[in-house]
């Protein structure tokens, strides 16, 4: 099973400022194999996102072992580019 990128369903939006695209591009640029999971646009329909991340925001990544990573898209993209995708997130 590949890494899962949970993102909005607007996969056609490919501009630098779009949070979901920012993380997807980082995955593409670093050669990480992933599967896109298109999530609902309406925040009230994002039940899985809320259950797994405690938030209703995108994007978030689910690793092969079920670990969930949810950070601001700039931080998440930087984590991917730095090769730290599978590192434990710091406690907050």
Secondary structure, 3 states (H helix, E strand, C coil): CCEEEEEECCCCCCCCCCHHHHHHHHHHHHCCCEEEEEECCCHHHCHHHHHHHCCCCCCEEECCCCCEECCCHHHHHHHHHCCCCCCCCCCC
